[in-house]
Amino acid sequence: MNEPLLRKSLLGIAVAGLAAGLAGVLGVQLPLPSESVWALATLPVIAALAVSIFRDVFAGRLGVDAIALLSMTAALLFDEALAAVVVAIMYTGGNVLEDYARGRAERDLKALTDRSPRIAHRRSGERFESIPVEQVSVDDELMVRAGEVLPVDGVLLDDARIDESAITGEPFPMVCKRGDVLRSGTVNAGEMFHMRASALAGQSTYAGIVRMVEAAQTARAPFIRMADRFALILLPLTLMVAALAWYASSDPIRALAVLVVATPCPLILAAPIAFIAGVSRAARHGILMKGSTALEALAKARTAVFDKTGTLTYGGAQLVEMEVAPGRDSDELFGLLASLEQASHHVLADAIVALAKNRGLNLFRPERVVEYRGSGLKGIVCGVSVSAGSQSLILAGRDLPAWAERIVARYKGQPALAVYVAVDERLVAILVLGDGLRADAVDALSRLRRAGITRSLMLTGDDAETANRIGGTLGFDRIVADASPADKVRLIKAETLAAPTMMVGDGINDAPALATATVGIAMGARGATASSEAADVIVLTDHLGPVADAVAIAHRTTTIAKQSIVVGLALSGAAMIAAAFGLITPVAGALLQEGIDVAVILNALRALGGDQILKARYG
């Protein structure tokens, strides 16, 4: 049965009955009295509601919708048919509004599932055949046409432009090179390209996202379950107030008015809609939360523990510092170095070339390159001799010039690699490469403190000197070095006993700690499957900023849910008291009840937006 369609039909019947009865009051000739028309329009709503309540009771649940059933039935028994049909309209209208609100809140999540890739173009001999995405095997060569969604995770075989906005929220297409890792669910924003599948459809990034979305739509947070329990208290409380009003006044209409204004919507609607809206909004920012439970836990977190490598740092070779000889241009020298490194297959060479491209430097074709395994390489770039590598290769026993001594002394004994660069056999630059601190790390930690994180720690398996070099500038309350995965778990357990704790990590060795924390956040942009599976929240972008965004969204969502409940119940309580004293008629009460419902639902939907508010409050 299509329940949303049934609710709309019942609303239509009730509205039509109300209009017809009012027309009779105004003098239009009707086959039945207006009171009878209103009663007949109410009966289908009563019948449908009675069936729904019976099913709930049979399943072991007692819903607060029984209040609406009692109020409509009592209104008919006390010859208040107009009040009965107005309550019917308010009840069915509230259900239709709830359907709309849920649909609005779930729209972004549903958009993810609706665009799941279904077709792949696989090479078969000299041609490509279109097959269901479920038939793709690992190592299949696939063709992705312009504008198509990537069907599975894979490795790029050409150059390409990839739109990752649906996955990460990044608005600009990424320029990808041969060998780059691609994720399913992203879109080809350029010309046709080829890729090699690295995972089955069910094990690819987008399939995991869809599973999380489905979990987010069905999971119920402790806060929501608590609201459901409070909603059940409303039923006996309402009956008690109605009975007291009847007893004190000897007027059954007062009891009816109390039943009419008693609305459970602030409890049974506000929290679920707000939480679904919050999860949906996070998804738009490249943050996947595994249901409302994760969002609620994130809002409670007061301690943040960070892994170092791949979390606070980039997890790869970055330019830490570059010192050049007096009178030389750093960009020119970096361009010569990167041009030479294009001839090497060393992983460090790839990093240097990538850094040069990120700086927008022009690279030239090297000639007559000779590589000295483990030491460096020499060649000709733009007609000049360029050498790059270790100190022994470049200086060949000569003393360091004065300008170079400072940088060499500064990084002596630290886990960083110095690359010496010579032009025409003369040392002209020294580059220090290491695992650099993320550009947004300082800002992200500052925003987390403004969002309520009162204690922060860095936890790493690296030695103390490296840990202090990276974490010393971030203002951590504690830095723990030389930590094994077991040490991380023990520390997280201890911190969790003191306060709700969030753990942010990347990599397989972080998975146990992520699972131990009150809420685990995985930096999942690089596809660390084990850590992503263990985490409650997954950040799909390669930035720390979304971690602060996730906490801010969680705080705002829970605040909105609580606001809706407290204000809604206060208004309902005031209306019940007014009705008990005869200040509100049943018809006026029904209209007031619907106004409260609408206000509560619209307030809950505010969790979908508020980017400007969060920016102003949390930076």
C-alpha positions in Angstrom: 0.0 0.0 0.0 1.3 3.5 -0.9 0.9 5.1 2.5 1.8 8.7 1.5 -0.9 8.5 -1.3 -3.4 7.1 1.3 -2.7 10.0 3.6 -3.1 12.5 0.8 -6.4 10.9 -0.1 -7.7 11.1 3.5 -6.7 14.7 3.7 -8.5 15.4 0.4 -11.7 13.7 1.7 -11.6 15.7 5.0 -11.0 19.0 3.2 -13.8 18.3 0.7 -16.2 17.3 3.6 -15.3 20.5 5.5 -15.9 22.7 2.4 -19.2 21.0 1.5 -20.5 21.3 5.1 -19.6 25.0 5.2 -21.3 25.5 1.9 -24.5 24.0 3.5 -24.2 26.4 6.4 -24.0 29.3 3.9 -27.3 28.2 2.3 -26.3 25.7 -0.5 -28.8 22.9 -0.8 -27.2 19.6 0.4 -28.7 16.1 0.5 -27.5 15.8 4.1 -27.2 18.3 7.0 -23.8 19.9 7.3 -23.1 18.0 10.6 -23.7 14.7 8.9 -21.4 15.7 6.0 -18.6 16.6 8.4 -19.1 13.3 10.3 -19.0 11.3 7.1 -15.8 13.0 6.1 -14.2 12.2 9.4 -15.1 8.5 9.5 -12.5 7.3 6.9 -9.8 9.1 8.8 -11.0 7.4 12.1 -11.1 4.0 10.4 -7.6 4.4 8.9 -6.2 5.6 12.2 -7.8 2.7 14.1 -6.3 0.2 11.7 -2.9 1.8 12.1 -3.1 1.8 15.9 -4.3 -1.8 16.0 -1.3 -2.8 13.9 1.0 -1.0 16.3 -0.6 -2.6 19.4 -0.4 -6.1 17.7 3.3 -5.4 17.1 3.8 -4.4 20.8 3.8 -0.7 20.3 1.3 1.9 21.6 1.5 5.1 19.6 0.5 8.6 20.7 -1.7 8.8 17.6 -4.4 7.3 20.0 -4.9 10.9 21.2 -6.1 12.0 17.7 -8.4 8.9 17.5 -9.9 9.7 20.9 -10.4 13.4 20.1 -12.2 12.7 16.8 -14.3 9.9 18.2 -15.3 12.1 21.3 -16.1 15.0 19.0 -18.6 12.9 17.1 -20.1 11.5 20.3 -20.6 15.0 21.7 -22.1 16.3 18.5 -19.1 18.4 17.6 -18.8 17.2 14.0 -17.1 20.4 12.9 -14.4 20.0 15.5 -14.1 16.3 14.4 -13.5 17.1 10.8 -11.1 20.0 11.6 -9.1 17.5 13.8 -9.2 15.0 10.9 -7.8 17.7 8.6 -5.1 18.7 11.1 -4.1 15.1 11.7 -3.9 14.0 8.0 -2.4 17.4 7.1 0.3 16.8 9.7 1.0 13.4 8.3 1.3 14.8 4.8 3.5 17.6 6.1 5.7 15.0 7.8 6.0 13.1 4.5 7.1 16.3 2.8 9.6 17.1 5.6 11.1 13.7 5.6 11.3 13.7 1.8 13.0 17.2 1.9 15.4 16.1 4.6 16.3 12.8 2.8 16.5 14.4 -0.7 20.3 14.8 -0.7 20.8 11.2 0.6 18.4 9.8 -1.9 20.2 11.7 -4.7 23.3 9.7 -3.9 21.5 6.3 -4.2 19.6 7.4 -7.4 22.8 8.1 -9.3 24.4 4.8 -8.5 26.4 3.6 -11.6 24.6 0.8 -13.5 26.5 0.3 -16.8 30.2 -0.1 -17.6 31.9 -0.3 -21.0 34.4 -3.2 -20.8 37.1 -4.0 -23.4 36.5 -7.2 -25.2 39.2 -7.9 -27.8 39.3 -4.8 -30.1 35.9 -3.4 -29.1 34.1 -2.3 -25.9 30.8 -3.9 -24.8 28.3 -2.4 -22.4 27.6 -4.6 -19.4 25.9 -4.3 -16.0 28.3 -2.9 -13.5 27.9 -6.0 -11.4 29.8 -8.0 -14.1 33.0 -5.9 -13.9 36.0 -7.9 -12.6 39.2 -6.7 -11.1 41.8 -5.7 -13.8 39.1 -5.2 -16.5 39.9 -2.3 -18.8 37.0 0.1 -18.9 36.1 3.0 -21.1 34.4 6.0 -19.4 32.6 8.4 -21.8 32.3 12.2 -21.3 29.7 12.9 -18.6 29.4 9.4 -17.4 29.6 8.2 -13.7 32.6 6.0 -13.0 31.2 2.5 -12.4 33.9 1.1 -10.1 37.1 2.1 -8.3 40.1 1.9 -10.6 43.4 3.2 -11.9 43.5 5.8 -14.6 45.2 4.8 -17.9 45.1 8.2 -19.5 44.9 11.8 -18.4 41.4 13.0 -17.3 39.3 15.6 -15.6 37.2 14.2 -12.8 34.2 15.9 -11.1 34.2 14.7 -7.5 31.5 17.1 -6.2 28.9 14.3 -5.6 31.4 12.4 -3.3 33.5 15.1 -1.7 31.6 18.4 -2.2 34.6 19.8 -4.1 33.1 22.2 -6.7 35.9 22.2 -9.2 37.0 19.2 -11.4 40.3 17.6 -10.6 43.0 17.1 -13.2 44.1 13.5 -12.9 47.2 11.8 -14.5 47.9 8.3 -15.6 48.3 6.0 -12.6 46.0 8.1 -10.3 43.4 6.2 -8.3 39.8 6.9 -9.3 36.6 6.3 -7.2 33.3 5.1 -8.4 30.5 7.7 -8.2 32.7 10.5 -9.5 31.9 11.9 -13.0 34.1 12.2 -16.1 34.1 16.0 -16.6 36.4 15.9 -19.7 36.9 13.7 -22.8 36.6 9.9 -22.9 39.3 8.0 -21.0 40.3 4.5 -20.1 40.8 3.0 -16.6 41.6 -0.4 -15.1 39.1 -1.7 -12.5 40.7 -2.2 -9.0 37.6 -3.4 -7.2 34.3 -5.1 -7.8 31.1 -2.9 -7.9 29.9 -4.1 -4.5 33.3 -3.3 -2.9 33.8 0.1 -4.6 33.6 3.5 -2.9 30.1 4.3 -4.1 28.6 1.1 -3.0 29.9 1.7 0.5 28.4 5.2 0.4 25.0 3.8 -0.6 25.2 1.3 2.3 25.9 4.0 4.7 23.1 6.2 3.4 20.6 3.3 3.9 21.9 2.9 7.4 21.5 6.6 8.1 17.9 6.5 7.0 16.9 3.6 9.3 19.1 3.9 12.4 17.6 5.6 15.4 19.8 7.6 17.8 19.4 7.2 21.6 18.1 10.8 21.6 15.3 9.8 19.2 14.4 6.7 21.2 14.3 8.7 24.4 11.9 11.2 22.6 9.7 8.3 21.6 9.5 7.1 25.3 8.6 10.6 26.4 5.9 10.8 23.8 4.2 7.7 25.3 4.0 9.6 28.6 1.9 12.2 26.8 -1.0 9.8 26.3 -1.9 9.1 30.0 -1.0 12.7 30.9 -3.5 14.0 28.3 -6.2 11.7 29.5 -5.6 12.7 33.1 -5.8 16.5 32.3 -9.0 15.9 30.2 -10.6 13.9 33.0 -9.8 16.6 35.6 -11.2 19.3 33.3 -14.4 17.4 32.8 -14.7 16.6 36.5 -14.1 20.2 37.7 -16.3 21.9 35.1 -18.9 19.1 34.5 -18.4 20.1 30.8 -17.3 17.3 28.5 -16.5 19.9 25.8 -13.5 21.1 27.9 -12.2 17.5 28.0 -12.6 17.3 24.2 -10.7 20.6 23.7 -7.8 19.2 25.8 -7.7 16.1 23.7 -7.7 18.2 20.5 -4.8 20.5 21.5 -2.6 17.7 22.8 0.0 17.2 20.1 2.8 14.6 20.2 4.5 16.1 17.1 7.3 18.0 19.0 8.5 14.7 20.3 7.7 12.1 17.5 8.5 14.4 14.5 11.1 17.0 15.6 14.0 14.8 16.5 13.9 12.3 13.6 13.5 15.1 11.0 16.2 17.2 12.4 18.6 14.3 12.6 17.9 13.1 9.1 18.4 16.7 7.9 21.7 16.9 9.7 23.0 13.7 8.2 21.8 14.9 4.8 23.5 18.2 5.2 26.8 16.5 6.2 26.6 14.3 3.1 26.6 17.5 0.9 29.9 18.5 2.5 31.6 15.2 1.8 31.0 13.8 5.3 29.3 10.5 5.7 27.7 9.7 9.0 26.6 6.2 9.7 23.2 7.2 10.9 21.8 9.5 13.6 23.7 7.7 16.3 27.0 8.9 14.9 25.7 12.5 14.7 24.5 12.5 18.3 27.8 11.0 19.6 29.7 13.6 17.7 27.7 16.4 19.3 28.6 15.0 22.7 32.4 14.7 22.1 34.6 16.8 24.3 38.0 15.2 23.7 39.6 14.9 20.3 42.5 12.4 19.6 44.4 12.7 16.3 46.6 10.3 14.5 49.6 12.1 12.9 50.6 10.5 9.6 47.9 11.0 6.9 45.7 12.8 9.3 47.5 15.9 10.7 50.1 15.5 7.9 49.7 14.7 4.2 51.2 11.2 4.6 53.7 11.7 1.7 56.7 13.7 0.6 56.1 17.4 0.9 58.4 20.4 0.5 59.2 21.4 4.1 61.8 24.1 3.3 64.0 25.2 0.4 67.2 27.2 0.7 68.8 28.6 -2.5 72.2 30.2 -3.1 72.3 34.0 -3.0 71.1 35.6 -6.2 69.3 32.5 -7.5 65.6 32.2 -8.2 63.8 29.4 -6.3 61.1 28.7 -8.9 63.7 28.5 -11.7 65.8 26.0 -9.7 62.7 24.0 -8.7 61.7 23.8 -12.3 65.1 22.6 -13.4 65.1 20.0 -10.6 61.6 18.7 -11.5 62.4 18.6 -15.2 65.4 16.4 -14.4 63.4 14.2 -12.1 60.9 13.3 -14.9 63.5 10.8 -16.1 63.5 8.9 -12.8 61.1 6.3 -11.6 61.9 6.9 -7.9 58.9 7.6 -5.8 60.6 10.8 -4.5 61.0 11.9 -8.1 57.2 11.6 -8.7 56.6 13.7 -5.6 59.0 16.5 -6.7 57.4 16.6 -10.2 53.9 16.7 -8.6 55.0 19.6 -6.3 56.3 21.5 -9.3 53.1 21.1 -11.3 51.1 22.2 -8.2 53.2 25.4 -8.2 52.4 25.9 -11.9 56.0 25.6 -13.1 56.9 24.8 -16.7 58.8 21.6 -17.1 61.3 20.8 -19.9 62.5 17.5 -21.4 65.8 16.3 -19.8 68.6 14.9 -22.0 71.5 12.6 -21.4 70.3 11.6 -18.0 72.4 9.3 -15.9 70.9 7.9 -12.7 73.1 6.8 -9.8 71.0 4.2 -7.9 70.4 5.3 -4.3 72.3 8.6 -4.8 70.7 10.8 -7.4 70.9 11.7 -11.1 72.6 14.0 -13.5 71.5 15.3 -16.9 71.1 18.3 -19.2 68.0 20.6 -19.0 67.6 23.6 -21.3 71.3 23.4 -22.2 72.7 23.4 -18.6 74.1 20.6 -16.5 71.8 19.8 -13.6 72.5 17.3 -10.8 70.3 16.3 -7.9 70.7 13.8 -5.0 72.7 13.2 -1.9 75.4 15.4 -0.4 78.1 12.9 -1.3 77.0 12.8 -4.9 76.7 16.6 -5.4 79.6 17.9 -3.3 82.0 15.0 -3.8 83.8 15.8 -0.5 83.7 19.6 -0.9 82.7 21.8 2.0 79.2 23.2 2.3 79.0 26.9 1.4 78.0 29.2 4.3 74.4 29.7 3.1 73.8 25.9 3.1 75.1 25.2 6.5 72.1 26.7 8.3 69.5 24.5 6.7 71.6 21.3 7.0 72.1 22.0 10.7 68.5 22.8 11.3 67.3 19.4 10.1 70.2 17.2 11.2 68.9 14.1 12.9 65.3 14.7 11.9 63.2 12.4 9.7 63.5 14.5 6.7 65.3 14.0 3.4 67.6 16.7 2.0 68.0 16.9 -1.8 71.1 18.8 -3.0 70.8 20.5 -6.4 73.7 21.7 -8.5 73.8 23.6 -11.8 77.0 23.3 -13.8 78.6 21.4 -10.9 77.9 24.3 -8.4 75.6 23.8 -5.4 72.6 26.2 -5.9 69.8 24.8 -3.7 68.9 22.4 -0.9 65.4 21.1 -0.6 64.2 19.4 2.6 61.3 17.0 2.0 59.2 15.4 4.7 55.7 14.6 5.8 54.4 18.1 6.0 51.6 19.4 8.3 48.3 19.9 6.5 47.7 23.5 5.5 44.3 23.6 7.3 45.4 21.7 10.5 45.8 24.9 12.6 42.5 26.3 11.5 40.6 23.0 11.9 41.8 22.5 15.5 40.9 26.1 16.3 37.4 25.6 15.0 37.0 22.4 17.0 37.8 24.2 20.2 35.2 26.8 19.4 32.8 24.0 18.7 33.2 22.6 22.2 36.2 20.3 22.1 38.0 21.0 25.4 40.9 18.6 25.2 43.0 17.5 22.3 45.8 14.9 21.9 48.1 13.7 19.1 48.8 10.0 19.0 51.5 8.6 16.8 53.8 5.7 16.3 56.6 8.0 15.3 59.5 8.9 17.7 59.1 11.8 20.2 61.3 14.2 18.2 59.2 13.9 15.0 55.9 14.0 17.0 56.9 17.2 18.8 58.1 18.8 15.5 54.7 18.3 13.9 52.4 18.7 17.0 54.3 21.4 18.8 52.7 24.2 16.8 49.1 22.9 17.2 48.6 23.5 20.9 47.8 19.9 21.9 47.1 19.2 25.6 49.2 16.0 25.2 51.4 14.4 22.6 52.0 10.6 22.7 54.8 9.2 20.6 56.1 5.6 19.9 52.5 4.3 20.3 51.6 0.9 18.9 48.0 0.1 17.8 47.5 -1.6 21.2 48.8 1.5 23.0 46.4 3.6 21.0 43.5 1.5 22.1 44.5 1.7 25.7 44.8 5.5 25.6 41.4 5.9 23.8 39.8 3.7 26.4 41.2 5.9 29.2 40.1 9.1 27.5 36.6 7.8 26.9 36.2 7.0 30.6 36.9 10.7 31.4 34.8 12.3 28.6 33.1 11.4 25.3 36.0 11.1 22.8 36.4 11.4 19.1 39.3 9.7 17.3 40.5 11.0 13.9 42.7 8.6 12.0 43.8 7.3 8.6 45.1 3.9 7.8 44.6 0.2 8.8 46.6 0.6 12.1 44.0 3.2 13.3 41.0 0.9 12.9 41.0 -0.5 16.4 41.3 2.9 18.0 38.5 4.3 15.8 36.2 1.5 16.9 37.1 2.0 20.5 36.4 5.8 20.7 32.9 7.2 21.4 32.9 8.3 17.8 35.6 7.4 15.2 36.3 9.7 12.2 38.2 8.2 9.3 40.0 10.3 6.7 38.7 8.1 3.8 39.8 10.1 0.8 42.5 7.6 0.0 40.3 4.6 0.4 41.6 3.2 3.7 39.0 0.5 3.8 39.7 -1.0 7.3 39.7 2.4 9.0 36.5 3.5 7.1 34.7 0.3 8.1 35.6 0.8 11.8 34.7 4.5 11.8 31.3 6.1 12.6 32.0 9.1 10.4 34.0 9.2 7.1 35.5 12.4 5.6 35.7 11.9 1.8 37.9 14.9 1.1 41.6 15.0 1.8 41.3 17.9 4.3 40.9 18.3 8.0 38.4 21.1 7.7 35.4 18.8 7.3 36.1 17.2 10.7 35.3 20.6 12.3 32.3 21.0 9.9 31.0 17.6 11.1 31.2 18.6 14.8 29.6 22.0 14.1 26.7 20.3 12.1 26.2 17.8 14.9 26.0 20.5 17.5 23.5 22.6 15.4 21.4 19.6 14.6 21.0 18.5 18.2 20.3 22.0 19.3 17.5 22.4 16.8 16.0 19.1 17.8 16.0 20.1 21.5 14.6 23.5 20.7 11.7 22.0 18.7 10.9 19.6 21.5 11.1 22.1 24.4 9.3 24.9 22.7 6.7 22.6 21.1 5.9 20.8 24.4 5.7 24.1 26.2 3.2 25.4 23.7 1.2 22.2 23.8 1.2 22.3 27.6 0.0 25.9 27.7 -2.8 25.1 25.2 -3.9 22.1 27.2 -4.2 24.3 30.4 -6.1 26.9 28.5 -8.4 24.3 27.1 -9.0 22.8 30.5 -10.1 26.2 31.8 -12.5 26.6 28.8 -10.4 29.3 27.0 -10.1 27.3 23.8 -12.9 25.6 21.9 -12.3 22.3 20.2 -12.3 23.9 16.7 -9.8 26.6 17.8 -7.8 24.0 19.5 -7.5 21.9 16.4 -6.2 24.9 14.4 -3.8 25.8 17.2 -2.5 22.2 17.3 -1.7 22.2 13.6 0.1 25.5 14.0 2.3 24.0 16.6 3.0 21.0 14.4 3.9 23.1 11.4 6.2 25.3 13.5 8.0 22.3 15.0 8.5 20.6 11.6 9.7 23.8 9.9 12.1 24.5 12.8 13.5 20.9 12.5 14.1 21.4 8.8 16.5 24.3 9.6 19.1 21.6 10.2 19.4 21.3 6.4 20.9 24.8 6.1 22.8 27.3 8.2 26.1 27.5 6.5 26.4 31.2 7.2 25.5 30.7 10.8 28.1 27.9 11.3 30.7 30.0 9.6 30.1 33.0 11.9 30.0 30.8 15.0 32.7 28.3 14.4 34.9 30.1 11.8 
